[in-house]
Each structure stands twice: as structure tokens, then as C-alpha cells.
Amino acid sequence: MIKYSYYKLSKLKKIRYLKHDEKNNQFIVFLHGFMSDLEGKKPKQFLKFAIKKKVGFLALEYSGHGKSSGKFIEGNISKWTKQTNLLIKKIVKKRDFILIGSSMGAWISLNQFRIFKNQIKGFMGIGAAPEFLENLMWKKFTKKMKKETIQKGIYNLKHGNYEYPITLQLIKDGRKNKVLNKKFNFKIKVTMVHGEKDESVPISYSRKILKLFPKAKKKLNIIKNGDHSLSNKKYLNIILKELKLLI
């Protein structure tokens, strides 16, 4: 039985998280994607892996996601980055950790490098999507869609079986969180895993991230026939093998 915990941001706001603590050992920190949560297969598999390998584990749901409080439409990259930073300080404390960012989680991971310069010992992106709000959404919106977003402050974007409420404040905040123009001079291992048939995020995004790390030991694993989420057993086993190498 998986036991979730809650971190109080204020009297009315709380963030749901999953953790496994190992005294003095490094941690794995998993950051999920846009409109995702901790009910999926990835966080549970990473938790099992951490227990087996005797390393710590932390995964959280940003505000407006899963069972965390707050409205999704009030969230943005800055807020979700700050919540992640708070939880890492509270749970991981001064210990070293490896970041795993799935889709939008990779963007939020890159934002953590500013804060935890000496603690991050490795980084893995899964279908990484930094700056997706501008490049993969806004720039592809038609004039009509942009007009509606500006006038109403929100546009409900249908993609596959999902509907994403895209707010104007979210798009604007994304522009303040540019990471693809930065350089991260960390001598760490950086691995990008990307599905060959990812229909949401092009593989070029994983390549762009690798270019941001001139001093890292870099690897790109393109999973044959893989989709965006890479959540089935076969794909997860490939991801776990890569994670073993990072640790």
C-alpha cells in the first residue's frame, strides 16, 4: 500500500507527495508532467526502485494537480518550480540527489539547477519538454485561438482524449522561465530518454537539453516505437536501466 503525505503551504493549501527516506543516502527526485499526478506507473516504479537500491525518493504533485490543493488554472511554471524547491529543501535537505523530469517535469528540473548547484548529481529527462508552452502550444495556435486566449484569459485545448485549459497567465509566465538559452556547467551524468514516436514533443527537445550541458557525460536513448509517456512495462524497464547507470 502506497502511503502519501501532505506538505502544508498555508492553512488552506497543501501539496501531496510520496517519499522514501534512507538515512544519509542520496535521493531520486521525480517530477511529473503537465496535468499529470502521482497515480501513474512511473512514480510507483521509481519508488520501488529506490527502496530496492536503498536510496531516498521524493515525488510531488504541483498545485492544481492530483490531490494537491489549488486550481490548475491558477498554476504556472514559476509556482510549480517554487513548490518543488520547497519540498526538496524540506525532504531531501542537504543530501545529494538525481532529478528525473517527465515532459514538463524536465523543464521544472532545469529550474532547480539554479538553487541546488552542488546537490544535483545526475539528471534524466523522459520526453523532455522545456519551453513547450510557447513553442509547442502558443506558436501553433491559430489567430482565432490566440484571440480567444487573450480576450477570455483561457483557451481549452483539445489534444487526443484530453482537454487542457491553457491560460494567458500560464503562457506569459512560461516566457519568464526560459531555459534553452542557458548553459549548465555541471560535471554530472545527463541522460535523455525519448520515444521514437512521441507525438507531443519532438526528439529535438531532448537534443537541445543535452547541448545545455557542455561538461556533462551525456546520453540520448531514443526508444524504438516509444510514445510520449513511455509508461508501459517494456519502456519502464529501459528507463530503470538508464537510472541504474545514473546512480
Secondary structure as GFF3:
##gff-version 3
##sequence-region A 1 247
A	DSSP	beta_strand	4	8	.	.	.	ID=ss1
A	DSSP	beta_strand	14	20	.	.	.	ID=ss2
A	DSSP	beta_strand	27	31	.	.	.	ID=ss3
A	DSSP	alpha_helix	41	53	.	.	.	ID=ss4
A	DSSP	beta_strand	56	60	.	.	.	ID=ss5
A	DSSP	three_ten_helix	72	74	.	.	.	ID=ss6
A	DSSP	alpha_helix	77	87	.	.	.	ID=ss7
A	DSSP	pi_helix	88	92	.	.	.	ID=ss8
A	DSSP	beta_strand	97	102	.	.	.	ID=ss9
A	DSSP	alpha_helix	104	112	.	.	.	ID=ss10
A	DSSP	beta_strand	120	126	.	.	.	ID=ss11
A	DSSP	alpha_helix	132	132	.	.	.	ID=ss12
A	DSSP	pi_helix	133	137	.	.	.	ID=ss13
A	DSSP	three_ten_helix	138	140	.	.	.	ID=ss14
A	DSSP	alpha_helix	143	152	.	.	.	ID=ss15
A	DSSP	beta_strand	154	159	.	.	.	ID=ss16
A	DSSP	beta_strand	162	167	.	.	.	ID=ss17
A	DSSP	alpha_helix	168	175	.	.	.	ID=ss18
A	DSSP	beta_strand	189	195	.	.	.	ID=ss19
A	DSSP	alpha_helix	204	211	.	.	.	ID=ss20
A	DSSP	beta_strand	217	223	.	.	.	ID=ss21
A	DSSP	alpha_helix	233	246	.	.	.	ID=ss22
###
